[in-house]
Amino acid sequence: AEAMRDQALELLRSYADEPEVVATCCIGCGAHHRRMTKCSKCHTARFCSSECIKRMWPTHRPSCQRWQAEQAATDSPSNYLNE
């Protein structure tokens, strides 16, 4: 059972770069809860606990930074001038 859990978590981590996946379950443990915490930086990834946030930060960080940059570019006032 432990090996299966580890395999499932590894699979989840392989999808840590996909916004559609990280927005639906905890990227630290795969749990589905009604109340999860969004990443305070990218507002995309979800976590069920502070332990999962701490454990997954090194894995989530590159995606988080990229998503922040994409959001900033989308929200840029110059984008509205071109519409």
Summary of the structure (lengths in Angstrom):
residues: 83
radius of gyration: 14.7
end to end distance: 53.9
largest distance: 55.6
contacts: 205
relative contact order: 0.14
helix: 57%
strand: 6%
